[in-house]
Amino acid sequence: MLRQDQKATFFLEQIDRVKRWWWVLVVGPCFGLGAGIVAYEYLPKTYEATTRILVSPPQIDQEFVRSTVTDDMSLRLQSLHEAVLSRPYMQKLMQEVFGVPENQVAREKLMAKIRRRLETRVTSADYRRGGGLFELMYRDEDPQRAARVVNLLAQTYISENIRMRTEQVESTTDTLQLLADEALSRLRTKETEIAEFKRLHLYELNEHLGANLQLLSGRRADLEANTRQSRILEDRLQTLRAQKEQALLISAETGTTIEETAVDPTMARIATLQRELQALLTRYTKDHPTVRATRTQLDDLIASRASSTVGSTESDAATTSATQAPLTSFDIEMRATEREIARLRQERRRVEQDLELYQRRVENTPQVEQQLAELTKGYDILDSQYREYQEKVEAARGSLRVEQTRKGERFEVVEEAMPTAIPASPNRVKLYLAAIVAGFGLFVLPVVLKGIISPRVVSEAGLRGMIEVPLLVSINEVASNRLRKTRRARALWNVAASVAALAALSALINVFHA
């Protein structure tokens, strides 16, 4: 194995060998470049057509009408790419540009070829506002056809973008409307249940508790007033009965009539009731039950007094039947008092019924309120959910109107594709460079391989590096006539080969690039 200094010596010897055969450094690249020129002229060429499409941001600011199409532009371009390359669009493109092959296999191959040669690339994107710029590139052997294909595809992208955005907004609107309708249906069902429950317990709700308590207190006061008035009338009735019995005893003893005997009790009672009425009006209003009862009793006594006075001026036989005894003033007043007592008893029963009703309402209110709370549980959530869905529906409808009026994000062709005379592949510069490198290797590599296979040391430095023993002395090469002739021949060969290679390359360039 060679040492490090031996490797360096070996490398220098190979460079020296190439320098002595320097014509390969000229002929190799010339040969490679010539081969590259020929290959470039005869290889099949592919032309690239490119169009740029501007994605204009919405004309209406998102603060006013928020769009429901919120996907990333690169994702949407991928979706558009898949949609545009679908079979219906490909068949339409083939029919307009390529002609539809009759063979199914040929149609599938052509369709796959078109899909393979189309490329979409986003060059810039404004994610905040929603705008950007992207390019459509298509490669074909015919530059005219390549430009036509990419321009048709650009129009297809624009129309498909409009269709996809409109359908997406419509789908979003319909979905949100369906959710809003479902939420409204649940809300209406809950409202119906609550309304029916309130109807069945109309006066047992907490909102009527104050009124029920006030009515209950008022009816209790009415019951107390009724009780007091009833006691007064019952006492009065007992007094009248006692006065009548006393008047009967006196009339029997003196032989006079009961009317003559008795002090006129009606007038006394009327005077008493008038005093009681004035006292009651100082404490109660005129519509109070006690006031009304006293006034009614007073009116009855006045009426009975008037009728008894009229009856006394006429014949007693005309006003009474033969089988009936004449009514005394005691009888008239007692009957009036009995009627008033009966009326107060009826009123008492009504008051007691009202008291029972109001008491039952007050007692049922806590239980009814608990049931209502259980029934209304979740109502606020349903209402909030419906309002949220409704707001989203209105926003989606606004976005739909924006899309329908073309005020949203739009695709606009910035620059249509034009046929180009320079093919995209093969790349001339890359092909020429590769050919030069290949020609250089083709001619230089044999010289290097020959030095590797049969190495020769031609210099003192090389010899010192190759041997391990010390080199004592070196003798320069004696230049004989034969050696000089050999060197001249080699130089001439190098020059001739280089000139021939350059001439051939120049002629080749003139032929293909004239």
C-alpha angles and dihedrals in degrees: 000000000000120000122234093263090047091054091052091048091049091051092050091050091054091051089050090051091053091048091055089052094041094149089080088064089061102033095046097057091040091052092046093048091048091051089049092052091051092046092049091052096049103033115099110263129219122204124207124216119193133188127183122219122199118216103213115207118239114287090220115065117248090236090069103035116012114209119233090211098087103151122126116268093236091052092048091048089053090052090047090048091054092045095048091049092052119120098260093054092043092052091050091049093048091049093052100040115014105023119242112272115230093223115082092215091052091050092052092048092049091047092050090047092054092048091048094051097047117091131182121199131178109222099179137000135190102204093180097057098024099242132119147135131258137176134226116209128186130177126208140155090244114061092202091052092046091055092046093049095050092047092051090048090050091056089047090052090052095049093042091050090053091048095046094047092047093047091047092051092045091049091048091048093049092048093049091046090051091051091047091050091050091049090048091050091052090045093051091048091052091047091051091052092049093047092049091049091050090048091054091047098033099147097029097071124110091247089064095043093096093050092047091051091049092049090046091052092047094050090049089054089048090051091051091049090048091051092050093047092047091053091049092051093046090051090049091050091053090049092051091050091050091047091050092051091048091049090050092052092049093047090051092052097044099035093235130125122267091244091056092046100048123072107240099273095182095064090045091051091047090053090048093050092048090055091047091049092052090050092050093050089059090061105028139034123256091257094057112120093237092051091048092049093049091047091050092050091048092050091050092051092049090049093047090048091052093049092048090050092052090047091054093058092053131058115290089217091060095055099041133046122242092250096051127076117230116263116245125214088256091058093048094051093044091051090050090049092048091051090051091049090051091050091050090051091054090047090049091055090052091049092049090051090051091048091053091048095049092044091052091050092051092048093047095048098087093049093045091049091051091051090047091051090053091047094049093046107123095017093111091050091051091047093048091047092051093048091049092050091046091053090050091049091053090048090049091050089051090050090049091053089050091052093045091052091047092241094126131077110325138191116227127180107238097185128007119225116261127197111262129208095209113079120227091218138066091035107223097210095047092045093050093047092049091048092050091050091047093049091047091052093044093058102030097043095067091053091051093045091051090054090049095047096044108018119196129190112220101166138060091235090053092050093050090052095047100049127062097208120081117269107232103185140356127206119208120237114272108234105226126180091256092052092049091050091050092052093048091050091050092049092048090050091051093050094044093048092048093047091047091050092049092047092050091049092049092050091048091051091050091051097052100032102037 
